[in-house]
Amino acid sequence: MRMPYGKHAGMLLVDLPEPYVVWMAREGFPDGKLGDMLRTVYEIKVNGLEYLFDPLRGR
């Protein structure tokens, strides 16, 4: 899924910069499916598990 709004609109959620995802976590994720996906991206990024994104990037 791509980020639907903001500075990073159009970017794949898995490619969002970690500082931005951390900021969103502090500010509060949006409701719904987007928020759920961003929470998952956050957990993966802050725990150093970004290799899990490789299949989504086609690597």
Stockholm file with secondary structure:
# STOCKHOLM 1.0

chainA/1-59         MRMPYGKHAGMLLVDLPEPYVVWMAREGFPDGKLGDMLRTVYEIKVNGLEYLFDPLRGR
#=GR chainA/1-59 SS CBCCSSTTTTSBGGGSCHHHHHHHHHHCCCSHHHHHHHHHHHHHHHTTCGGGGHHHHTC
#=GC SS_cons        CBCCSSTTTTSBGGGSCHHHHHHHHHHCCCSHHHHHHHHHHHHHHHTTCGGGGHHHHTC
//
